[in-house]
Amino acid sequence: MQKVYGYCRVSTIGQAIDGESIEVQEKRIQEYCKLKNLDLITVFKEMGVSGALAPICRPQFKILMANLEAKNASGLVVTKID
């Protein structure tokens, strides 16, 4: 079974309430992994961090990338690229 990480992000409370909350994103990632028979190791969650900030400058994304570079997992699952 392929090991993967998940990544969720919201930048504002309004987005979290009216849009794709962290919980909704995480649930979709879990469902996708189950459907595709992927071993979801963990979901990294970024809250209150602007999408204008480069991904590598986001704290949780930095940790995620370090884990991927260390080959602790072979893939990443997200609900949206933006």
C-alpha positions in Angstrom: 0.0 0.0 0.0 1.4 3.4 -1.0 2.0 5.8 1.9 0.8 9.4 1.5 0.4 12.6 3.4 -2.6 15.0 3.2 -2.5 18.8 3.3 -5.3 21.2 4.1 -5.3 25.0 4.3 -7.7 27.8 5.1 -6.6 31.4 5.3 -9.6 33.0 7.0 -12.3 32.1 9.5 -14.9 33.1 6.9 -13.4 30.7 4.4 -13.5 28.0 7.1 -17.1 28.6 7.8 -18.5 29.3 4.4 -16.1 27.4 2.2 -14.0 24.3 2.5 -13.2 24.0 6.2 -10.2 22.0 7.4 -12.6 19.3 8.5 -14.3 19.1 5.1 -11.0 19.0 3.3 -9.6 16.3 5.7 -12.7 14.1 5.2 -12.4 14.3 1.4 -8.7 13.4 1.6 -9.6 10.4 3.9 -12.3 9.3 1.5 -10.1 9.5 -1.5 -7.3 7.6 0.2 -9.8 4.8 1.2 -11.1 4.7 -2.4 -7.7 4.5 -3.9 -6.3 2.1 -1.3 -3.7 4.6 0.0 -2.2 4.6 3.5 -2.8 8.1 4.8 -0.1 8.7 7.3 -1.2 12.1 8.6 -2.9 15.3 7.4 -0.9 18.5 7.8 -3.3 21.4 8.6 -2.5 25.1 7.9 -5.0 27.5 9.5 -4.9 31.3 9.1 -2.1 31.3 6.6 -2.6 33.4 3.5 -2.6 31.8 0.1 -0.4 34.7 -1.0 2.4 33.3 1.1 4.6 31.0 -0.8 3.9 27.4 0.2 7.5 26.8 1.4 7.1 29.7 3.8 4.1 28.1 5.5 5.1 26.2 8.8 3.1 23.0 8.2 4.0 22.8 4.6 7.7 23.1 5.5 7.4 20.1 7.8 5.4 18.2 5.1 8.1 18.8 2.5 10.9 17.7 4.8 9.0 14.4 5.4 8.5 13.9 1.7 12.2 14.7 1.0 13.1 12.1 3.6 11.0 9.6 1.7 8.7 8.9 4.7 5.9 8.8 2.1 5.7 8.6 -1.6 2.8 11.0 -2.3 0.7 14.0 -1.3 -3.1 14.3 -1.5 -4.8 17.7 -1.5 -8.4 18.8 -2.3 -7.4 21.9 -4.2 -4.2 23.3 -5.6 -4.9 26.9 -4.9 
